[in-house]
């Protein structure tokens, strides 16, 4: 399977810069998700790699072969890049059966009939759609059509499979099922998958690495849990995670080499970096990020570091999302299990994790991970 390398890749539409100097390496057999809000450049990036969009500048290499270079004047057509493209709207031939749709590309390549038959049967079994082989797309559900589209794309054995928001037309239950199938399919096909989505849950659950973009710029390119626990900047921290991270703005001052005193709107806290020491300017504007699962509501008479007042609760059975007022600041926390609380109830609260993040407010840059203690 090939390695994909993007060097200084840029795409401009007149004065608008869709992708700006992107450098990225997608390794063999990886499942890489291009993630970001609408208009961030993720679909443009995918289309440039596939050859459906011509970059303004830069170079694209697939499997050691340069398929585009603005300097060398190379631009290999999409059909010669040995890639498959799965579209959002499935793009199935309405007048062909499931068998006909899957076999179409192989017939164009003049495969022998017996090999076409064997390959189609293999894909029908892999995608669990054997029973629909004689049906037309109009007779299939959205999830079934999506499986047929995947089978058709995989039929010719492309080295790389590109997917542009392929699950966005499905309902929530089907999306969950198809995520499971796509992850299994990635392992079974031993292929490189490049996947576009604006849904951070899809990116977190499917990817081996996430490429997070904002306004054409690369923000972070790491495995999902690294992006979640150690976000590169404030944008990444706020974009990834549901419920959203708690971000408290304030000022920070060094107490000593190992501790930073934070004053965040009336809440005074001590931040202890996990590793290297940080030197701040006097009253440097900072923000501290606390994931909802790291705020613990104490039970069974246990005392916490601070008291809070329940503002609202959203129980879902498996977990309850709780908003708590602590010292005039509202925090979101997650309590796992079938637990609920009364509005305006006073509770004891603790901060247990060493995974809190300190950011420089001016640049948004991640300064350190560390432990957080509220000063009474």
C-alpha positions, 0 to 999 in steps of 0.5 A: 500500500502506498504512502501519500506525501503532500508538500507545500500544497496550496489551492487558491480560488482567485483571492480566496485561499482554500488550502495554504501550504499544507505539508502532510504524510499519510502512511501505508494502511492508515485511516486518516480523517480530514476534519474541520468546520465547513469551508476549512479546505478538507474536501478541496484537499481530498479532491487534489490528492485524487486528481479531481482538483488541480492545486495552485502550488505544491507536490503530491506523491502517491506510493513514491510516484509524483502525481502532481508537481507545479514545479515539474509540470506533472499532473497525472489524471485521476484514472491513472492514480489508482485510487477509489472515490466514494461520494456523499450521494453514492452515485449508483447507476439507477438502471443497473442492479447491485451486481451490475453496479459492482461489476461495471468498473471491472467490465470496463477494464475487460476482466474475464467474466469468471473473474468478474463473477468471483470478485463481485461475489467476494465483495457481496459477502464482505459487505454483507449484501448478498441477498440484494444482488438482483435489486436496483438502487431504488429498492435499497435503503440508504445504508444498503446503497452505501454498502453497494457504493463501497463494494463498487469502489473496492472492486478494482482494488484501488491502492487508496480509498477516498471518502467525502462525508459518505455517512452524512445522508444516513440516520443516527443508527445507520451511521453508527452501524456504518462506522463499525463496518468501515473500521472493520473494512479498513482492516480486511482490505489492508488499504489506505483510507482518507476520509473527510468529515465535519463530525468530530465523533466520526473522526475520533472513532474511525481514524488512526490519525486526525488532520484538523484544518481551520481556514486552510491551515493545518492545526494538528495531525496526531492520533485521535486520543492525542488530539483529544487529551493534548490539543495543540491550541484553543481551536483544537480543544474547543472543536474536539470533544462532546460535550465541549471542553470547559475553557476558563479565561483569566491571568496567570503568575508563577508562584515558583518553578513548579506552580502557576497561580490562576485567577479566573473571574473570581476562581483562584486555582493552582496549576501544576505542570506535569513535566517542564516548568513554564515561565509566564509574564506578570498577569499573563492572559491565559485559559485553562481547559478542563474536560467534562469527565475530569470534574467529579461530583462527590457522592456518599458524603465525600468532601470535595475541594469546592462546593457547586450548585446544580444548574441543569442536568441532561440524563440519557441513561448511560450518562448524565451531562450536568452544568454546575455553578462554581464560584460564579463560573459555569462548568459542564461535567459528565457523570456516568451511569443512571444518576440524576441531580436536582436543580439548585442542589448543592454538591461537593466537587473535585478536580481529579485529573492531571490532563488539564491544559493551560493555553496562552490566550494571545496565541492560543498555543498549548503551554502545558498539561497539568494538575488543577487545584482550587484555592479555597 
